Amino acid sequence: MRALISVSDKTGVLELARELHALKVDLISTGGTAKLLADNGLPVTEIAQVTGFPEMLDGRVKTLHPKVHGGLLARRDLPAHMAALKEHSIEQIDILIVNLYPFEATVAKPGCTLEDAIENIDIGGPAMVRSAAKNWKDVAVLTDASQYAGVIAELKAGGISQKTKFALSVAAFNRISNYDGAISDYLSAIDFEASSASPTTVRGQFASQTNGRFVKLQDLRYGENPHQAAAFYRDLYPAPGSLVTAKQLQGKELSYNNIADADAAWECVKSFSEPACVIVKHANPCGVAVGVDGLAAYSKAFQTDPTSAFGGIIALNCPLDERAALQISKQFVEVLIAPSYSPEALAVFKAKANVRVLEIALPPGGDNAWSKGQNAMDIKRIGSGLLMQTADNHELQLADLKVVTKMQPSPQQLQDLLFAWKVAKFVKSNAIVFCKDGMTMGVGAGQMSRLDSARIASIKAGHANLSLQGTAVASDAFFPFRDGLDVVVDAGASCVIQPGGSMRDQEVIDAANERGVAMVFSGVRHFRH
């Protein structure tokens, strides 16, 4: 039995080679990998000795040879294939261990040039992987270090099963597909301009074609409704602290709707730096609050709309202790999310086996969207097409606000306005959010009329016995007429934040001055459809 090893990422390869050698598998290798094995006392045949040709063109050509691909592609059950191998002195290759040049990692680096990217496009590796994966019945192809231990265990037990070889083949083709997709996406986004002096390249945000690369996590029982089939996928390289990194500690399997609502709740709650709680129902926050700890934040969030909170999704951005767990357990909750749980808190929910308890580590934080756990792109499926846009990761700062009224907001009002604005970003349009003292007081979402959203928010506050007097109001888009402003002021609002930008802005500003309320413009709209 012979194994060909040619890896860029050498994680675990030395241990693998030692195991193969102990099992009397002959080792063939290329370049740096061969040197690594030889330097550690393992007998290895360099690929140039197999092909009769030296590695050429700075390593661009080394495995593109019939003695390699013939050994990988020959079917052992076809006499004609075996005769061809014998006639041309080609030996079989039974195991292929290959991982590819780090193209994805290279293009992710700041300052990566087109030349850097091109030199990290692997040619021989994908060719060998395809050959071995095509001939999976006779060749085991390993493309990731996580596969090494399982294959060695099967070899020690007598041989690699057909089931395993097929699974390795599927994984290999998936890897090649993702690799080629990454190359295609990168090159398709290049704007190439050649001048008489030198060609220049600029990488745009959007490729001319896209190759969505996702990994299936699980099949779901059904989709939004029982007659729809569904599955749950993650990005090939998920952002840290995103929902797909969650660990489910207990509870029933997550449903399609659970996952969609859980994502809405988690994305909102992790945008706060202080302890916060977000309760979501049907993709909209129905209660959001900050507090000194999880219990305080939850208690305030629940007050906003206890009716809608029934059967909702609850997310906290701080550890959940027993006190908060005991309070939350008094209501019916579908999914509970937190970065961590005390043993006592988990014991509380153990008695409620149907509650789905998820643990998600918060993103590390930093200056870029990735370290903050934010998606770079939003994608929406339409009939036979996709809409793609950069994600709405805008974070409004106090210095960004423009006061447009005679009445100046107080420092406390400014904090309430920023809080309301942060919540409105996660509410379906048209969005109207009343807030006070770090707590939502009324939320109006998803109406065709901004007036209706404002009225609904006021009605919900009344049902929850909450007074809207002195509240701050956020509107995710501008008020096109003064009537929307009049509705929120009539309800009790004392200050308003909105993007501005309407041709009737002055009419609305005049109305605010007439009503004696403060109004600030954010200059940014947050439509969420």
N, C-alpha and C positions, 0 to 999 in steps of 0.2 A: 504494500500500500504506500502511495506517495501523497505528500501534501505540499502545495505551493503556498508560501506565505509572502505577501507583499502589502505592508501596511504603512500608512502615514502616521496614524495614532498608534503608538506601540504599547498602550495600556494593556497589561496582562499577556502580551504576546510571548514573552520569555517563559513564563510559567506554562503557557499552552504548549510551546515547542518542547519543553522538557517532558511534559506528559506524553506528547506524541512520540518522542524519541523512545521513552520507556516502553511504549506499546509497539515498538519496532516499526514505526512509520518513518519512511525516508523523507528528509526535508529538502525542499528546493526554495530558494529565496532570491530577492533582488536587493541591490544596493545597500542602503543603510540597514535594512532588516537583516540581510545576510551577515553583515559585519557584526551586528549586535549578537546574533546567535553564535557566530564563530568566536567572538571575544569572550563568550561565556562557556566555551568548551563544548558546544554542540556541533556534531558533524552536519555540515550543510553544503549543498551544491548550488553554486551561483547560477543564475538563469543563463548567463552567457555560455556556460559549459553545456547547457542543455540545447540551446538554439544554435550554437556555433558562431554566433555574432556577438560583438561587444555591445554594451549599452551605448546608444548613439544620441547625438543632438541634445546634449546636456540632459540626458535621461528621458527625453521625449519618446524615444523608441527603445524598448527593451523586452516587452512581452508580446508585441504584435508579430507573432510567428506561428507557422503551422505546428511546430513541435510543442507549443503551448496550447493552442486552441484545438489542435487535433486530439491531444491528450485529454482535454476537457469535454469535447463534443462527441467523441466516438461512443456509439451505443454498444454496450457489451453484449447485448442479445442479438446483434446483427453480424453474422459471419463476415460479410463484405466489409464492414467497418473495421473489424478486428484484423482482417487481412491487409487492409490499407495501412493500418498502424505498423504491422510487421514489415510490410514492403518498404516503408519509409523510415523505419527505425524510430518510431514515435512511441514513447512509453505513456501509459495511462496516468492521469492525475485524478485521484479519488477524493481529495479534500482541497478546497480552495479557501484561503483566509485572506481577505482583502478589505481594507477600508480606504476611502478615497482622499485625494488632496483636499485640504480644508477650504473649499471654495466659499461656503456660507460664512465661516468665521473670518475669512479674509475680507470679503466685501462689507462685513459688518463693522470693520475697523474705520475710525475717522481717517480721512485722507487717503483711503484706498484709491489707487489709480486704475485706469482701464488695463494698463500693462500688468499690474499686480494681479488683477482678476483673471486675465487671460492665462497667465502662467500657472494659476491654481485651478485650471480646468483639467481634470484627469481624463486621459484618453484610454490608456491601456487597462486601467483598473476597471472601469465600467464594461469594457469589451470582455474581459475575462469573467466578470460577474455574470454578464448576460449569457455567456457560453455555458458556464457551470449551472446557472439557474435553469436554463432551457433543458439541460441534460440531468435534471434533478434526481431521476431514478438511479443514476450511477454516480453522481457527484454531490457531495455535501458542500454547500457554499456558506461561509460564515462572514457576515459583514459588520458585526458589532461584538464588542468584548463581552456583552451580557450573554452571548450564546455559547461561549467557550466551555463553561463548566458542565452544561447539560450534554454537550456533544462528547466530552471526555467521559462522562459517566456512562453514556450509552456504549461507547467504544469498549470500556472496561467490562461492561455487562455482556458483550458479545458482538455488537455492531450497531450502526446508526439505523434506526427504523425508517421505513418509507414515509411514515407520517411526519417524522421530524425532518426528513430531507425535503418533503413538499413544503412544510412550514418555513424552512430556511430559504427555499426558492421564492416563496411569496414575499418574505421579508426582503430578499435581495432585489426583486423587481420593484418593490415599494421604495427601497433606498435609491435605486437608479432613477426612478420616476421623480422623486423629491429632489435629487441632485440636479437632474436635467431641468426640472422646473425652476429651481433657484437660479441656474445659469440663464435660462430664458427670461425670467422676470428681470434679472439685473440688466442683461444686454438690451432688452426691449425698452427699458427706461432711459437708455443712453441717447442723448441728443448730440449727434456727431456733426461737427462742422470742420471742414478741411479748408485751410488757407494756404497761401503760397509759402508761408513761413513754416508752419507746423500745424498738424491737426489738433484740435482741442475737443474734449468731451465733457459733457455736463450730465449728471445723473438726475433725472426728474423724479417726481413723487409717484407717478403712475406709469406702469408699463403699457406698451401698445397691446399686449395680450397678457393675461394673468393665468397662472397655474396654481390654483388654490391647493394648499397642501395641509391635509388634516389627518389626524389619527383617531380611529374609532375607539371610544372608551367603553361603550356598552350599547346594546339594543335596549329600547324602552318598551314598556308594555303597550303603549299607544301614544299618539300625538296629542294635539290640543283636544281632540275628541276621540272616543273609543274606536270609531271607524277608520282612523288614520294611523298608519304605521310610522314609527319614529326611531331615531338613533341619536346618540350623543357623541360628538366629536370634539377634539381640541386641536388648536394650532400645533404644527410640528414643533415650534419653539414657543411655548406659552410664556407670557409675562409673569414674573414672580408675583405672588399674592393675588392671582386671578382665581376665579371660581373653579376652573378646571384642575387646580392644584389641591382642591379640598380633600380632606380625609373624612369619610363618613364613620362616625363613632358608634351610631346606633340608628335604628329605625327602618322603616320600609324602604324599598327601592324608590329613588327619586323619579318623579314623573316629568314629562315634558314641561308642563306648566310650573311645577316646582322649580325646575332648573332656570326657566326664564325669569320667574319672579325672584328667585334667590340671587341671580346675577344683578337684577335691578337694585335689590336691597344692599348687596355687598359693595357694588360700585359706588353707591351713594354714601354709605357709612364710612368707607375707608378714605373718603375725601376730607373728613374732619380730623383735626389733630388732637382735640380734646376728647374725653370719653363721650361717645355718642351712641344712640340707638336709632335704627330706622325700621319701621314696620311697613311692609309692602303688601298690597292686595291688588291683583290683576294689573301688575306691572307699574302701579303708581304708589308712591309713598303716601300712606294715609296718616302717618305720625312720625315726626322726626324731632329729636331733642338732644341737647348736650347737658351734661351734669358733672358732678364731682366724681361719680363712679358709675358703673353699669346699672345699678339699681335705680339711682336718681334719674339717669337718662331714660331708662325704660319707663319708669313711672310717669314721667312727663310726656313721652311720646305716646303712650297708651291713652292718655287723657284726651288727645286731639280728636280721636274718632274710635271709641271703643267698639262700636257696631261693626265698622269695616275691619277692625283688627282681628275679629273672630275668624279663625282659620287662616290667618295671614302668615307671612314670612317675617321673622324677627332677626335682625343682624346687629351685632355690637362690634365695635372696634377695640374693645378692651377685654381683659380676662373676665370670665363669668364666675362669680363666686356663689356660695350656697344661698345667701340672702336674695340675690337677684333671681336665682333659679327657682326658689320657693315662690316668689311673686309671679314670675312668668308662667310657672306650672299651673297657676289658677285659671288660665285661659286656654282655649283650644288653639294650638299652634301647629302648623304643618311642618315648618322647617325652622331650625334655630342655628345661627351662625355666629361664631366668635373665634378669636385667635387662639384661645386656650380656655380650659375649664378646670376648676378645682375638683379634686376627687369627690368632695361632698356635693358639688353641683351635678356631677354626672350621676351620682347615686339618686338624686331627686328625680332625674328623668328616666332612670332605669325602670321605674315603676310605670312609665308611660311609653311603652315599647313602640308605639306608632309614630312618636315624634322623631323626625329625622334630624339628628344632631351632626353638624358639620364643623370641622376645625380647619381654619385657613390661616396660615402664617401671613402676617402683614408684609407688604413689600418692604425692601430695605430702605427705601427713600433715597433721594438724590436730586440731581439737577435735570435729569432727563426722564422722558415719559416711561421708558422701560423700567428704570429703577423705582419709579413710583407705581409700577404695576398697571400702567395705562396702555390700552391698545393704540397702535399707530393708525389703524384704519378701521372704518365702519363699513360694513357691507350689507346691502339689502337686496334680496332676490325679487325680481319682477319676472313677468312672463318672458321666458327664453332670454333673459339677460340679467345683468347685475348693475347696481348702482354702487359706486365706491366713492368714499370721501375720507379725508383725514378726520380722525376722531375729535370730538368736542372736548379737548383737554384744557380749554382756557380757564385760568384761575384769576378771578377778579381781585384786585388789591384796593385797599382804602384810597391810595393815591390816584387810582383810575377814575374815581367818582367825580362827577361834575354837578355841583349844586346849581339848579336852574331857577330856584324860587327865592322870594324875599326871605321866607322862613328858612333858617339854617337848622339842619338836624343836629341834635345833641350827640355827644360821644356815644351814649347808650343806644340812641336811635341808629347811628351809623353801624354799630355792631349788629343790631337786629336786622338792618337792611342787608348787610353782607350775609348773614345767616339765611335770611329769606331767599336771597339770590342764589345761594349755593343749593338750597332745596329745589327751587324752581327749575334748575338745570336738569333735574331728574324726574320732573313731572311732565306727563304728556301734554302737548299743546292742544288747545290754548290753556296756559297755566296761570293761575292766580293763587298766591300763597300768602296767608296772613301769619305773622310770627310775632312773638314777644318774649323777651328774656330767655333766648336760646331754646325756644319751643314753638312748634307749629301750632297755630290756633284754629286754622281752617284751610283746607286745600280744595281747590276746584280744578278739575283736570279733564282734558280730552274733549272739550266741547267745541262745536262749530263756531260758537259766538263767545268772545271774551266776556261779554256781559253775563252770559249764562254761567261761565266758570266763576265769576265773581259772586253771583247770587248763590250758586251751589256751595261755595266755600263759606259764605255767611250762614246758610241754612245748616250746614254740618256743625259749625261752631255752636249754633243755638241748640241743636240736638245734644251736644256734648256739655251743655251748660257752661260754655266758655264765653266770656265777654271779649269783644273785639275792640273795646275802647283803648285807644293809645297804641294800637298795633302798627307794625311795619308791614307793608305789602310789596311783594315782588310780582311783576308781570313779565313773562318770558319774552314778550315782544311789545312793540310800542302800542299805546292807546291811540287808535285812529281818530277818535272823537273824545270829547270831554265826558260823555255819558258813562264810560267805564270808570273813570276817575271818580265821578259823582257817586257811583254805586259803592265803591270801597270806602269812600269817606263817610257816606251815610251809614255804613256798617260800623264805623268807629276808627278807621285808620287815621293815623296822625302823620305818617310819612310814607313815601312811595319810591320804589326804585323800578326803573324801566329803561330799555335801551335808548329810547329817543330815535329820531330819524324819520318821523312822519311829516308829511307836508303840512299837517295841522299841529305840529309840536307847540307853536305859540298859543294856540287855542287851549291846549291842555295845561300849559304852564300858567296861563291867565286864570284858568279855572282853579288850579291849585292855590294860587295867590288869593283868589277870591274866597276860597274855603279855609284859608289859614293853615295849610299843611305844607310840609317840606317835601320837595321832590328832587331826586338825583337821577342823572342819566349815567348808564354804564357804558354806552357806546358799543355794546355787544348783545346780540340776540341769541337765545337758547331754544330754538324750536326743537322739539323732540317728537317725531311722528311715529 
